[in-house]
Amino acid sequence: MRDLNEHNITDAVLESFAATPNPRLLTIIKSLVRHIHGFVKDVEPTFDEWLYAIQFLTRTGQISGQSRQEFILLSDVLGVSMLVDAINHRTPKGATETTVLGPFFVEDAPQFEHGDDLSNGTPGAPLYVDMTVAAASGEPLSDAVVDVWQSDSEGFYDVQRADLTGHNLRGRFRTGPQGELRFWSITPTAYPIPDDGPVGELLEASQRHPWRPAHLHFMISAAGYQPLVTHIFVDGDIYLDSDAVFGVKQSLIDSFPEQPAGTGPNGRIMDAPWRKLKYSFGLTPL
Amino acid sequence: MRDLNEHNITDAVLESFAATPNPRLLTIIKSLVRHIHGFVKDVEPTFDEWLYAIQFLTRTGQISGQSRQEFILLSDVLGVSMLVDAINHRTPKGATETTVLGPFFVEDAPQFEHGDDLSNGTPGAPLYVDMTVAAASGEPLSDAVVDVWQSDSEGFYDVQRADLTGHNLRGRFRTGPQGELRFWSITPTAYPIPDDGPVGELLEASQRHPWRPAHLHFMISAAGYQPLVTHIFVDGDIYLDSDAVFGVKQSLIDSFPEQPAGTGPNGRIMDAPWRKLKYSFGLTPL
């Protein structure tokens, strides 16, 4: 293994990995080496371009932390996250389509009861969510775990708010006997993904905007079914056809119809118009 | 741009970048998107594998810092650094071959004069370097800037030594009127690349060792010529055929012949055997 050049180095690198005991890891490494070398041979980077790439990746790691995951953003804006999602969710008829997890999910969201309000008084247009969880076949799923999270009316998630120490606009519920769940929140608004880091530089250099159309995040799990990670998007949003992370699916768009002021669900007195989301989620069996 | 799936998403992502004004950047991004999507379609990563990759890259960025560049190491062990080097140095006859920069070069190495000793008393087998710098055509190059750096006899560079505050075993010289340069140091030894981070995990999982054969680093620049980044390797090293970073070229191996104790160059009294490197470097015209 001496005198490697642009013609023989790829085979030499593949050979160096040949003793990898885990066959799945070996498959991944071999494909990775072939594609990275193919990319380098295609574009023939200068030394300075290579060094820029090294520094871009380093900065992408270093800006990541507790409240930000820049490599997930990079995967998102390159369409890699949605491609991985598509490959892993060839959903059957009756199952809700999936979309990206995004970087703002947290593991330990607070528990809420049916009828609770996730908004904790945060300003925004009131939203009543009336949803059910069922199997793709139609059978209602009781006691399914439903995580909900969303941005506030200025486009920020709680983990992005330096002035917030606790959780806000996120919570965990369990569905009732007929798979039902009803709760209050505020209507989500469009927002830009964080664009003051390396990913923002890439978007700006490409004249791409960083906006995502308004959506609510859902992660739903029930024993015997694949966990469902998805959003419900608000119809009419101007970014539905240019989502910075390529996540929009027609079946996940709902009109969130406006309701008049007056007496709302459970006798709640609404002094201004409010919105309602009614949606039935279908889970894919394992 | 809705309802993207594994069959149409790559084209949609390419289209999203189409307005990139810099044509070179557009070329690089298009190739990158095609190769990353190709890799994902080949290996069909699970969500957990994708998340492992995200975390691996994040850790690779976060362990990098003043004295360590883990993304360069990753590029090195995947053969990417040597491939970039090969593409950029299709050297003419008479020019010295190139190899990787490595992660331990520093910009502001101290200045030394001809005949100085880089070792500052560091233990090791004394080495006398007697070198010339010329154009590939043979014309001597005076006043060329020569950076030299190397590991100590325990295999560490100065920047890896927490107990060292200044530079050691590195320095900058200028060649004399006939392109000549002579200086003292110690004989380099084989060493492992840092293997306590993500790159070390990759090597261990692949049953690859982290060792590099013993070498001296040189970076040589002269007006009108391409900067030369290379090593000179010590013949007989057991790692010459399995360099962890794929950097060995036959033309860069020298025997560093042992010399008897007694009177050495410039009348220096040598109380033990010492080694000598005599090498002529050739630079490629711009």
Interface residues (C-beta under 8 A of the other chain):
Chain A: M1 R2 D3 L4 N5 E6 I9 T10 A12 V13 S16 F17 A19 T20 P21 N22 L25 T27 I28 I29 S31 L32 V33 H35 I36 H37 G38 F39 V40 K41 D42 V43 E44 P45 T46 F47 E49 W50 I54 L57 T58 R59 T60 G61 Q62 S64 Q69 F71 I72 S75 L78 G79 V80 S81 M82 L83 V84 D85 A86 I87 N88 A205 S206 Q207 R208 L240 D241 S242 D243 F246 V248 K249 Q250
Chain B: M1 R2 D3 L4 N5 E6 I9 T10 A12 V13 S16 F17 A19 T20 P21 N22 L25 T27 I28 I29 S31 L32 V33 H35 I36 H37 G38 F39 V40 K41 D42 V43 E44 P45 T46 F47 E49 W50 I54 L57 T58 R59 T60 G61 Q62 S64 Q69 F71 I72 S75 L78 G79 V80 S81 M82 L83 V84 D85 A86 I87 N88 A205 S206 Q207 R208 L240 D241 S242 D243 F246 V248 K249 Q250
